[in-house]
Amino acid sequence: MHIDLTGKRALITGASSGLGAAMAQAFAAAGARVALNHLAAREQAGTLVETIVGCGGEAFAVDSDVSDAAAVQAMFNRIDGAWGGLDILVNNAGIEGARAPAWDGDPAEWMRVIEVNLKGAYLCARQALRRMTAQRSGVILNISSVHERIAWSGYSAYAASKAGLSMLSQTLAQEAAPFAVRVLCIAPGAIRTPINEHVWTDPQQRADLLDKIPLRRIGEPQDIAGIAVVLASDVASYMTATSVFVDGGMTAYPDFAHGG
């Protein structure tokens, strides 16, 4: 099966590294034009744009804080100026925040996680849906996490933001369905990216992590990028309002494999 996104206009937030960078390259390889959102990562984003263009693709980078409504408006205005609209939005920008029990955490830091992960996704989806509902086509992919379902001690803001993102996605999907616009979540498990390098490079932490994954391997960014391309394509045209877990089986709770 050949997936062709030729001519599709895609915006990927948090695209300067990790999952975002992998998805940007995968969408470009499938023929999409790609706008790479980043926040103060000009060099990394610029290098990625050069890579995509060097492979025959079309891309540009835009520096914008997704939690700022005015900045998001300006970013979409730039996309309108370049392409006249948008077909695919991937809400990938996100932060974990500092680990702390809820009673010890800094409320301002807690809220910053919510603002980036949940409010940022809403602000970008809001702009995208205005365009997509008018043209009666489009796909929004929100990058959630297994922690939309699995509690994560010390990271209450992150888990809450991802659970909220799941329900936001379902609600937006319900609202947008009459306009032939689809909204989905991709919920990754443990993926080998810079954000969790301290875990997969430490032998003890890596072993503990692998015990949580039935497939006994850490995922690669390409595992997420490939699914994202499929879900954004017409291959998945009957899918909306759900989360697709790409987690090596982590949500199967492998500790129960030998009984309760």
Helices and strands as residue ranges (DSSP letters): E 9-12, H 18-29, E 33-38, H 42-54, E 59-63, H 69-83, E 88-91, H 107-114, I 115-119, H 120-135, E 138-143, G 146-148, H 156-176, G 177-179, E 181-188, G 194-196, H 197-200, H 203-210, H 221-232, G 234-236, E 243-246, G 250-252, G 254-258
